[in-house]
């Protein structure tokens, strides 16, 4: 419901912010940024469940652990949220607005930055290393790839997500070489990089060939 409310607010934002002497649209721009920041806060709240821990309130007489890993089902629901709102398709409701060109000259770039920030967070070392047996890195990355690499003719937004995903895995792999055990996450990342490398090898698309080249160079380090 939170995102539905944001969508409703965007549609009537010009009415809410109208002032006859607001020549540069400062009110509109300010509240639009606020809605974008609220969307990012919602997303951050969802992401905190990945690899998370929950606290169960119990009296001294009640049996059972108080601290438990966030259940797999809840984490999968969170991934579904991320996929629906960012990975399967761009959140176009943020830019498909009659007044968007009063706020930015390049709405598509704004969308791409938003999507890239999400994928960068998902593939960060901080995120990957906190994942637990409830939703391990293998399942986590497989679910992301099922959305990010869907189809064979990616648009600008999809290419941006794919670039960010490969960059995130490359960074993790190259920065963890020679370091202490990371609960097997490094081996999972390597497996996924090799799978993508093989997948891109059969493509003639310049975008996928560039991604393959980036993986090739990372794996040679």
Buried (B, 14 or more C-beta within 10 A) or exposed (E): EEBEEBBEBBEEBBEEBEEEEEEEBEBBBEBBEEBBEBBEEBBEEBBEBBBBEEEEEEEEEEEEEEEEBBBBEBBBEBBEBBBEBBBBBBBEBBBEBEEBEEBEEEBBEBBBEBBBBBBBBBBBBEBBBBBBEBBBBBBBBEBBBEBBBEEEEBEEBBBBBBBBBBBBBBBBBEEBEEEEEBBEBBEBBBEBBEBBBEBBEEEEEEBBEBBBEBBEEBBEE
